[in-house]
Amino acid sequence: MRKELTFTELDSERVELLPARDTLTFFGKNNWASVWASNSSMAFNAASIYSAASSTAVQQIAVNQS
């Protein structure tokens, strides 16, 4: 359920600016970021009666910024 806000509640809200962020550019500061991601999965199922299937999945993400 959504609660209706009153003007008094809205007036009591405060806002503050976030600090400036550096951007990745090729000119000027020359910031670089390399991102490497890997997703792998392996499944095994023996083809017989009453066989059980199992699977393992791994995810890895590496970020390097200079």
PDB file with SEQRES, HELIX, SHEET and CRYST1 records, atoms N, CA, C and O in Angstrom:
SEQRES   1 A   66  MET ARG LYS GLU LEU THR PHE THR GLU LEU ASP SER GLU          
SEQRES   2 A   66  ARG VAL GLU LEU LEU PRO ALA ARG ASP THR LEU THR PHE          
SEQRES   3 A   66  PHE GLY LYS ASN ASN TRP ALA SER VAL TRP ALA SER ASN          
SEQRES   4 A   66  SER SER MET ALA PHE ASN ALA ALA SER ILE TYR SER ALA          
SEQRES   5 A   66  ALA SER SER THR ALA VAL GLN GLN ILE ALA VAL ASN GLN          
SEQRES   6 A   66  SER                                                          
HELIX    1 AA1 PHE A    7  SER A   12  1                                   6    
SHEET    1 AA1 2 ALA A  33  ASN A  45  0                                        
SHEET    2 AA1 2 ALA A  53  GLN A  65 -1                                        
CRYST1    1.000    1.000    1.000  90.00  90.00  90.00 P 1           1          
ATOM      1  N   MET A   1       0.826  -1.180   0.000  1.00  0.00           N  
ATOM      2  CA  MET A   1       0.000   0.000   0.000  1.00  0.00           C  
ATOM      3  C   MET A   1       0.865   1.235   0.000  1.00  0.00           C  
ATOM      4  O   MET A   1       1.851   1.310   0.733  1.00  0.00           O  
ATOM      5  N   ARG A   2       0.511   2.179  -0.795  1.00  0.00           N  
ATOM      6  CA  ARG A   2       1.268   3.414  -0.881  1.00  0.00           C  
ATOM      7  C   ARG A   2       0.676   4.448   0.068  1.00  0.00           C  
ATOM      8  O   ARG A   2      -0.537   4.652   0.103  1.00  0.00           O  
ATOM      9  N   LYS A   3       1.541   5.095   0.830  1.00  0.00           N  
ATOM     10  CA  LYS A   3       1.105   6.127   1.765  1.00  0.00           C  
ATOM     11  C   LYS A   3       1.187   7.479   1.072  1.00  0.00           C  
ATOM     12  O   LYS A   3       2.189   7.790   0.428  1.00  0.00           O  
ATOM     13  N   GLU A   4       0.155   8.267   1.198  1.00  0.00           N  
ATOM     14  CA  GLU A   4       0.144   9.612   0.620  1.00  0.00           C  
ATOM     15  C   GLU A   4       1.048  10.533   1.435  1.00  0.00           C  
ATOM     16  O   GLU A   4       1.006  10.522   2.666  1.00  0.00           O  
ATOM     17  N   LEU A   5       1.860  11.324   0.751  1.00  0.00           N  
ATOM     18  CA  LEU A   5       2.735  12.279   1.433  1.00  0.00           C  
ATOM     19  C   LEU A   5       2.038  13.619   1.559  1.00  0.00           C  
ATOM     20  O   LEU A   5       1.296  14.041   0.673  1.00  0.00           O  
ATOM     21  N   THR A   6       2.290  14.276   2.673  1.00  0.00           N  
ATOM     22  CA  THR A   6       1.747  15.623   2.870  1.00  0.00           C  
ATOM     23  C   THR A   6       2.797  16.647   2.470  1.00  0.00           C  
ATOM     24  O   THR A   6       3.977  16.319   2.346  1.00  0.00           O  
ATOM     25  N   PHE A   7       2.367  17.887   2.269  1.00  0.00           N  
ATOM     26  CA  PHE A   7       3.312  18.951   1.933  1.00  0.00           C  
ATOM     27  C   PHE A   7       4.314  19.177   3.058  1.00  0.00           C  
ATOM     28  O   PHE A   7       5.461  19.536   2.791  1.00  0.00           O  
ATOM     29  N   THR A   8       3.912  18.977   4.297  1.00  0.00           N  
ATOM     30  CA  THR A   8       4.820  19.125   5.434  1.00  0.00           C  
ATOM     31  C   THR A   8       5.937  18.084   5.363  1.00  0.00           C  
ATOM     32  O   THR A   8       7.098  18.403   5.621  1.00  0.00           O  
ATOM     33  N   GLU A   9       5.595  16.845   5.017  1.00  0.00           N  
ATOM     34  CA  GLU A   9       6.609  15.797   4.890  1.00  0.00           C  
ATOM     35  C   GLU A   9       7.551  16.080   3.722  1.00  0.00           C  
ATOM     36  O   GLU A   9       8.758  15.860   3.823  1.00  0.00           O  
ATOM     37  N   LEU A  10       7.001  16.563   2.630  1.00  0.00           N  
ATOM     38  CA  LEU A  10       7.848  16.905   1.486  1.00  0.00           C  
ATOM     39  C   LEU A  10       8.777  18.064   1.796  1.00  0.00           C  
ATOM     40  O   LEU A  10       9.930  18.067   1.367  1.00  0.00           O  
ATOM     41  N   ASP A  11       8.290  19.044   2.534  1.00  0.00           N  
ATOM     42  CA  ASP A  11       9.130  20.192   2.905  1.00  0.00           C  
ATOM     43  C   ASP A  11      10.256  19.790   3.849  1.00  0.00           C  
ATOM     44  O   ASP A  11      11.288  20.461   3.895  1.00  0.00           O  
ATOM     45  N   SER A  12      10.078  18.710   4.600  1.00  0.00           N  
ATOM     46  CA  SER A  12      11.123  18.297   5.546  1.00  0.00           C  
ATOM     47  C   SER A  12      12.230  17.491   4.867  1.00  0.00           C  
ATOM     48  O   SER A  12      13.264  17.236   5.484  1.00  0.00           O  
ATOM     49  N   GLU A  13      12.037  17.088   3.619  1.00  0.00           N  
ATOM     50  CA  GLU A  13      13.067  16.345   2.891  1.00  0.00           C  
ATOM     51  C   GLU A  13      14.234  17.261   2.526  1.00  0.00           C  
ATOM     52  O   GLU A  13      14.036  18.438   2.224  1.00  0.00           O  
ATOM     53  N   ARG A  14      15.447  16.714   2.555  1.00  0.00           N  
ATOM     54  CA  ARG A  14      16.649  17.468   2.222  1.00  0.00           C  
ATOM     55  C   ARG A  14      17.390  16.789   1.085  1.00  0.00           C  
ATOM     56  O   ARG A  14      17.320  15.571   0.923  1.00  0.00           O  
ATOM     57  N   VAL A  15      18.099  17.583   0.301  1.00  0.00           N  
ATOM     58  CA  VAL A  15      18.852  17.089  -0.848  1.00  0.00           C  
ATOM     59  C   VAL A  15      20.294  17.550  -0.712  1.00  0.00           C  
ATOM     60  O   VAL A  15      20.558  18.670  -0.275  1.00  0.00           O  
ATOM     61  N   GLU A  16      21.227  16.680  -1.087  1.00  0.00           N  
ATOM     62  CA  GLU A  16      22.624  17.103  -1.131  1.00  0.00           C  
ATOM     63  C   GLU A  16      23.244  16.592  -2.428  1.00  0.00           C  
ATOM     64  O   GLU A  16      22.866  15.539  -2.939  1.00  0.00           O  
ATOM     65  N   LEU A  17      24.185  17.340  -2.940  1.00  0.00           N  
ATOM     66  CA  LEU A  17      24.833  16.979  -4.187  1.00  0.00           C  
ATOM     67  C   LEU A  17      25.873  15.896  -3.956  1.00  0.00           C  
ATOM     68  O   LEU A  17      26.558  15.877  -2.933  1.00  0.00           O  
ATOM     69  N   LEU A  18      25.976  15.006  -4.914  1.00  0.00           N  
ATOM     70  CA  LEU A  18      27.004  13.973  -4.851  1.00  0.00           C  
ATOM     71  C   LEU A  18      28.335  14.543  -5.317  1.00  0.00           C  
ATOM     72  O   LEU A  18      28.344  15.486  -6.108  1.00  0.00           O  
ATOM     73  N   PRO A  19      29.464  14.004  -4.854  1.00  0.00           N  
ATOM     74  CA  PRO A  19      30.755  14.513  -5.315  1.00  0.00           C  
ATOM     75  C   PRO A  19      30.949  14.237  -6.806  1.00  0.00           C  
ATOM     76  O   PRO A  19      30.364  13.304  -7.358  1.00  0.00           O  
ATOM     77  N   ALA A  20      31.771  15.052  -7.442  1.00  0.00           N  
ATOM     78  CA  ALA A  20      32.031  14.894  -8.870  1.00  0.00           C  
ATOM     79  C   ALA A  20      32.742  13.566  -9.123  1.00  0.00           C  
ATOM     80  O   ALA A  20      33.516  13.094  -8.290  1.00  0.00           O  
ATOM     81  N   ARG A  21      32.468  12.969 -10.292  1.00  0.00           N  
ATOM     82  CA  ARG A  21      33.105  11.703 -10.650  1.00  0.00           C  
ATOM     83  C   ARG A  21      34.004  11.919 -11.853  1.00  0.00           C  
ATOM     84  O   ARG A  21      33.696  12.699 -12.755  1.00  0.00           O  
ATOM     85  N   ASP A  22      35.131  11.204 -11.843  1.00  0.00           N  
ATOM     86  CA  ASP A  22      36.000  11.213 -13.011  1.00  0.00           C  
ATOM     87  C   ASP A  22      35.424  10.270 -14.052  1.00  0.00           C  
ATOM     88  O   ASP A  22      34.867   9.225 -13.717  1.00  0.00           O  
ATOM     89  N   THR A  23      35.561  10.639 -15.296  1.00  0.00           N  
ATOM     90  CA  THR A  23      35.077   9.786 -16.371  1.00  0.00           C  
ATOM     91  C   THR A  23      36.254   9.138 -17.080  1.00  0.00           C  
ATOM     92  O   THR A  23      37.380   9.631 -17.012  1.00  0.00           O  
ATOM     93  N   LEU A  24      35.991   8.045 -17.751  1.00  0.00           N  
ATOM     94  CA  LEU A  24      37.029   7.370 -18.518  1.00  0.00           C  
ATOM     95  C   LEU A  24      37.118   8.046 -19.879  1.00  0.00           C  
ATOM     96  O   LEU A  24      36.164   8.000 -20.656  1.00  0.00           O  
ATOM     97  N   THR A  25      38.245   8.667 -20.174  1.00  0.00           N  
ATOM     98  CA  THR A  25      38.426   9.349 -21.446  1.00  0.00           C  
ATOM     99  C   THR A  25      39.750   8.922 -22.060  1.00  0.00           C  
ATOM    100  O   THR A  25      40.650   8.448 -21.366  1.00  0.00           O  
ATOM    101  N   PHE A  26      39.852   9.095 -23.355  1.00  0.00           N  
ATOM    102  CA  PHE A  26      41.109   8.812 -24.041  1.00  0.00           C  
ATOM    103  C   PHE A  26      41.979  10.058 -24.131  1.00  0.00           C  
ATOM    104  O   PHE A  26      43.177   9.960 -24.397  1.00  0.00           O  
ATOM    105  N   PHE A  27      41.399  11.208 -23.915  1.00  0.00           N  
ATOM    106  CA  PHE A  27      42.148  12.459 -23.971  1.00  0.00           C  
ATOM    107  C   PHE A  27      42.075  13.120 -22.608  1.00  0.00           C  
ATOM    108  O   PHE A  27      41.114  12.917 -21.866  1.00  0.00           O  
ATOM    109  N   GLY A  28      43.053  13.884 -22.288  1.00  0.00           N  
ATOM    110  CA  GLY A  28      43.030  14.564 -20.994  1.00  0.00           C  
ATOM    111  C   GLY A  28      43.689  13.719 -19.929  1.00  0.00           C  
ATOM    112  O   GLY A  28      44.913  13.593 -19.905  1.00  0.00           O  
ATOM    113  N   LYS A  29      42.902  13.143 -19.053  1.00  0.00           N  
ATOM    114  CA  LYS A  29      43.455  12.396 -17.918  1.00  0.00           C  
ATOM    115  C   LYS A  29      43.921  10.997 -18.283  1.00  0.00           C  
ATOM    116  O   LYS A  29      44.696  10.395 -17.540  1.00  0.00           O  
ATOM    117  N   ASN A  30      43.477  10.480 -19.385  1.00  0.00           N  
ATOM    118  CA  ASN A  30      43.896   9.151 -19.853  1.00  0.00           C  
ATOM    119  C   ASN A  30      43.653   8.054 -18.826  1.00  0.00           C  
ATOM    120  O   ASN A  30      44.561   7.292 -18.496  1.00  0.00           O  
ATOM    121  N   ASN A  31      42.446   7.977 -18.332  1.00  0.00           N  
ATOM    122  CA  ASN A  31      42.074   6.880 -17.437  1.00  0.00           C  
ATOM    123  C   ASN A  31      41.753   5.652 -18.283  1.00  0.00           C  
ATOM    124  O   ASN A  31      41.116   5.757 -19.331  1.00  0.00           O  
ATOM    125  N   TRP A  32      42.194   4.501 -17.822  1.00  0.00           N  
ATOM    126  CA  TRP A  32      41.941   3.250 -18.532  1.00  0.00           C  
ATOM    127  C   TRP A  32      41.330   2.258 -17.566  1.00  0.00           C  
ATOM    128  O   TRP A  32      41.670   2.229 -16.383  1.00  0.00           O  
ATOM    129  N   ALA A  33      40.440   1.460 -18.073  1.00  0.00           N  
ATOM    130  CA  ALA A  33      39.871   0.379 -17.270  1.00  0.00           C  
ATOM    131  C   ALA A  33      39.820  -0.872 -18.132  1.00  0.00           C  
ATOM    132  O   ALA A  33      39.281  -0.854 -19.239  1.00  0.00           O  
ATOM    133  N   SER A  34      40.373  -1.935 -17.628  1.00  0.00           N  
ATOM    134  CA  SER A  34      40.278  -3.207 -18.323  1.00  0.00           C  
ATOM    135  C   SER A  34      39.333  -4.107 -17.537  1.00  0.00           C  
ATOM    136  O   SER A  34      39.449  -4.237 -16.318  1.00  0.00           O  
ATOM    137  N   VAL A  35      38.415  -4.714 -18.239  1.00  0.00           N  
ATOM    138  CA  VAL A  35      37.433  -5.593 -17.615  1.00  0.00           C  
ATOM    139  C   VAL A  35      37.588  -6.974 -18.226  1.00  0.00           C  
ATOM    140  O   VAL A  35      37.614  -7.124 -19.448  1.00  0.00           O  
ATOM    141  N   TRP A  36      37.691  -7.970 -17.381  1.00  0.00           N  
ATOM    142  CA  TRP A  36      37.814  -9.349 -17.824  1.00  0.00           C  
ATOM    143  C   TRP A  36      36.729 -10.149 -17.121  1.00  0.00           C  
ATOM    144  O   TRP A  36      36.622 -10.121 -15.895  1.00  0.00           O  
ATOM    145  N   ALA A  37      35.930 -10.858 -17.897  1.00  0.00           N  
ATOM    146  CA  ALA A  37      34.847 -11.655 -17.320  1.00  0.00           C  
ATOM    147  C   ALA A  37      34.893 -13.061 -17.888  1.00  0.00           C  
ATOM    148  O   ALA A  37      35.214 -13.268 -19.058  1.00  0.00           O  
ATOM    149  N   SER A  38      34.571 -14.011 -17.046  1.00  0.00           N  
ATOM    150  CA  SER A  38      34.576 -15.409 -17.472  1.00  0.00           C  
ATOM    151  C   SER A  38      33.380 -16.118 -16.858  1.00  0.00           C  
ATOM    152  O   SER A  38      33.148 -16.042 -15.652  1.00  0.00           O  
ATOM    153  N   ASN A  39      32.632 -16.804 -17.696  1.00  0.00           N  
ATOM    154  CA  ASN A  39      31.535 -17.654 -17.245  1.00  0.00           C  
ATOM    155  C   ASN A  39      31.815 -19.055 -17.756  1.00  0.00           C  
ATOM    156  O   ASN A  39      32.030 -19.244 -18.953  1.00  0.00           O  
ATOM    157  N   SER A  40      31.816 -20.023 -16.883  1.00  0.00           N  
ATOM    158  CA  SER A  40      32.049 -21.394 -17.330  1.00  0.00           C  
ATOM    159  C   SER A  40      31.132 -22.333 -16.566  1.00  0.00           C  
ATOM    160  O   SER A  40      30.770 -22.084 -15.416  1.00  0.00           O  
ATOM    161  N   SER A  41      30.771 -23.407 -17.228  1.00  0.00           N  
ATOM    162  CA  SER A  41      29.903 -24.392 -16.613  1.00  0.00           C  
ATOM    163  C   SER A  41      30.281 -25.770 -17.132  1.00  0.00           C  
ATOM    164  O   SER A  41      30.667 -25.931 -18.290  1.00  0.00           O  
ATOM    165  N   MET A  42      30.165 -26.748 -16.264  1.00  0.00           N  
ATOM    166  CA  MET A  42      30.446 -28.119 -16.662  1.00  0.00           C  
ATOM    167  C   MET A  42      29.315 -28.992 -16.135  1.00  0.00           C  
ATOM    168  O   MET A  42      28.933 -28.886 -14.969  1.00  0.00           O  
ATOM    169  N   ALA A  43      28.788 -29.844 -16.987  1.00  0.00           N  
ATOM    170  CA  ALA A  43      27.708 -30.742 -16.579  1.00  0.00           C  
ATOM    171  C   ALA A  43      28.105 -32.173 -16.897  1.00  0.00           C  
ATOM    172  O   ALA A  43      28.793 -32.438 -17.883  1.00  0.00           O  
ATOM    173  N   PHE A  44      27.667 -33.084 -16.054  1.00  0.00           N  
ATOM    174  CA  PHE A  44      27.963 -34.502 -16.251  1.00  0.00           C  
ATOM    175  C   PHE A  44      26.688 -35.292 -15.994  1.00  0.00           C  
ATOM    176  O   PHE A  44      26.023 -35.096 -14.977  1.00  0.00           O  
ATOM    177  N   ASN A  45      26.356 -36.171 -16.901  1.00  0.00           N  
ATOM    178  CA  ASN A  45      25.191 -37.015 -16.731  1.00  0.00           C  
ATOM    179  C   ASN A  45      25.522 -38.383 -17.313  1.00  0.00           C  
ATOM    180  O   ASN A  45      25.785 -38.511 -18.509  1.00  0.00           O  
ATOM    181  N   ALA A  46      25.507 -39.376 -16.484  1.00  0.00           N  
ATOM    182  CA  ALA A  46      25.754 -40.735 -16.960  1.00  0.00           C  
ATOM    183  C   ALA A  46      24.467 -41.245 -17.599  1.00  0.00           C  
ATOM    184  O   ALA A  46      23.398 -41.152 -16.996  1.00  0.00           O  
ATOM    185  N   ALA A  47      24.557 -41.775 -18.795  1.00  0.00           N  
ATOM    186  CA  ALA A  47      23.385 -42.204 -19.549  1.00  0.00           C  
ATOM    187  C   ALA A  47      22.965 -43.610 -19.139  1.00  0.00           C  
ATOM    188  O   ALA A  47      23.174 -44.572 -19.877  1.00  0.00           O  
ATOM    189  N   SER A  48      22.382 -43.715 -17.975  1.00  0.00           N  
ATOM    190  CA  SER A  48      21.897 -45.000 -17.505  1.00  0.00           C  
ATOM    191  C   SER A  48      20.620 -44.785 -16.703  1.00  0.00           C  
ATOM    192  O   SER A  48      20.284 -43.648 -16.370  1.00  0.00           O  
ATOM    193  N   ILE A  49      19.920 -45.841 -16.397  1.00  0.00           N  
ATOM    194  CA  ILE A  49      18.689 -45.736 -15.612  1.00  0.00           C  
ATOM    195  C   ILE A  49      19.039 -45.271 -14.204  1.00  0.00           C  
ATOM    196  O   ILE A  49      20.034 -45.703 -13.623  1.00  0.00           O  
ATOM    197  N   TYR A  50      18.228 -44.408 -13.678  1.00  0.00           N  
ATOM    198  CA  TYR A  50      18.410 -43.802 -12.357  1.00  0.00           C  
ATOM    199  C   TYR A  50      19.696 -42.991 -12.268  1.00  0.00           C  
ATOM    200  O   TYR A  50      20.293 -42.891 -11.196  1.00  0.00           O  
ATOM    201  N   SER A  51      20.115 -42.428 -13.355  1.00  0.00           N  
ATOM    202  CA  SER A  51      21.338 -41.621 -13.317  1.00  0.00           C  
ATOM    203  C   SER A  51      21.034 -40.255 -12.721  1.00  0.00           C  
ATOM    204  O   SER A  51      19.898 -39.785 -12.767  1.00  0.00           O  
ATOM    205  N   ALA A  52      22.025 -39.646 -12.180  1.00  0.00           N  
ATOM    206  CA  ALA A  52      21.891 -38.323 -11.578  1.00  0.00           C  
ATOM    207  C   ALA A  52      22.717 -37.338 -12.384  1.00  0.00           C  
ATOM    208  O   ALA A  52      23.830 -37.651 -12.808  1.00  0.00           O  
ATOM    209  N   ALA A  53      22.179 -36.165 -12.593  1.00  0.00           N  
ATOM    210  CA  ALA A  53      22.900 -35.127 -13.321  1.00  0.00           C  
ATOM    211  C   ALA A  53      23.398 -34.094 -12.332  1.00  0.00           C  
ATOM    212  O   ALA A  53      22.673 -33.699 -11.419  1.00  0.00           O  
ATOM    213  N   SER A  54      24.612 -33.663 -12.509  1.00  0.00           N  
ATOM    214  CA  SER A  54      25.152 -32.604 -11.661  1.00  0.00           C  
ATOM    215  C   SER A  54      25.851 -31.582 -12.547  1.00  0.00           C  
ATOM    216  O   SER A  54      26.390 -31.914 -13.603  1.00  0.00           O  
ATOM    217  N   SER A  55      25.831 -30.334 -12.095  1.00  0.00           N  
ATOM    218  CA  SER A  55      26.443 -29.259 -12.865  1.00  0.00           C  
ATOM    219  C   SER A  55      27.096 -28.267 -11.912  1.00  0.00           C  
ATOM    220  O   SER A  55      26.607 -28.029 -10.808  1.00  0.00           O  
ATOM    221  N   THR A  56      28.182 -27.708 -12.348  1.00  0.00           N  
ATOM    222  CA  THR A  56      28.880 -26.694 -11.579  1.00  0.00           C  
ATOM    223  C   THR A  56      29.084 -25.475 -12.466  1.00  0.00           C  
ATOM    224  O   THR A  56      29.498 -25.605 -13.618  1.00  0.00           O  
ATOM    225  N   ALA A  57      28.797 -24.298 -11.936  1.00  0.00           N  
ATOM    226  CA  ALA A  57      28.974 -23.059 -12.697  1.00  0.00           C  
ATOM    227  C   ALA A  57      29.835 -22.097 -11.893  1.00  0.00           C  
ATOM    228  O   ALA A  57      29.697 -21.998 -10.674  1.00  0.00           O  
ATOM    229  N   VAL A  58      30.719 -21.393 -12.581  1.00  0.00           N  
ATOM    230  CA  VAL A  58      31.624 -20.441 -11.944  1.00  0.00           C  
ATOM    231  C   VAL A  58      31.587 -19.136 -12.739  1.00  0.00           C  
ATOM    232  O   VAL A  58      31.611 -19.154 -13.970  1.00  0.00           O  
ATOM    233  N   GLN A  59      31.528 -18.029 -12.047  1.00  0.00           N  
ATOM    234  CA  GLN A  59      31.573 -16.712 -12.691  1.00  0.00           C  
ATOM    235  C   GLN A  59      32.645 -15.883 -12.003  1.00  0.00           C  
ATOM    236  O   GLN A  59      32.747 -15.866 -10.777  1.00  0.00           O  
ATOM    237  N   GLN A  60      33.447 -15.193 -12.817  1.00  0.00           N  
ATOM    238  CA  GLN A  60      34.513 -14.364 -12.276  1.00  0.00           C  
ATOM    239  C   GLN A  60      34.589 -13.077 -13.081  1.00  0.00           C  
ATOM    240  O   GLN A  60      34.561 -13.114 -14.311  1.00  0.00           O  
ATOM    241  N   ILE A  61      34.683 -11.951 -12.408  1.00  0.00           N  
ATOM    242  CA  ILE A  61      34.812 -10.648 -13.060  1.00  0.00           C  
ATOM    243  C   ILE A  61      35.964  -9.895 -12.388  1.00  0.00           C  
ATOM    244  O   ILE A  61      35.996  -9.771 -11.164  1.00  0.00           O  
ATOM    245  N   ALA A  62      36.895  -9.400 -13.181  1.00  0.00           N  
ATOM    246  CA  ALA A  62      38.012  -8.628 -12.653  1.00  0.00           C  
ATOM    247  C   ALA A  62      38.069  -7.278 -13.367  1.00  0.00           C  
ATOM    248  O   ALA A  62      38.014  -7.224 -14.595  1.00  0.00           O  
ATOM    249  N   VAL A  63      38.178  -6.191 -12.604  1.00  0.00           N  
ATOM    250  CA  VAL A  63      38.262  -4.847 -13.155  1.00  0.00           C  
ATOM    251  C   VAL A  63      39.546  -4.202 -12.645  1.00  0.00           C  
ATOM    252  O   VAL A  63      39.818  -4.205 -11.444  1.00  0.00           O  
ATOM    253  N   ASN A  64      40.324  -3.655 -13.556  1.00  0.00           N  
ATOM    254  CA  ASN A  64      41.551  -2.976 -13.190  1.00  0.00           C  
ATOM    255  C   ASN A  64      41.529  -1.590 -13.828  1.00  0.00           C  
ATOM    256  O   ASN A  64      41.407  -1.470 -15.047  1.00  0.00           O  
ATOM    257  N   GLN A  65      41.645  -0.562 -13.025  1.00  0.00           N  
ATOM    258  CA  GLN A  65      41.634   0.805 -13.537  1.00  0.00           C  
ATOM    259  C   GLN A  65      42.934   1.491 -13.167  1.00  0.00           C  
ATOM    260  O   GLN A  65      43.383   1.429 -12.022  1.00  0.00           O  
ATOM    261  N   SER A  66      43.531   2.144 -14.148  1.00  0.00           N  
ATOM    262  CA  SER A  66      44.774   2.868 -13.863  1.00  0.00           C  
ATOM    263  C   SER A  66      44.681   4.270 -14.404  1.00  0.00           C  
ATOM    264  O   SER A  66      45.626   5.048 -14.269  1.00  0.00           O  
TER     265      SER A  66                                                      
END                                                                             
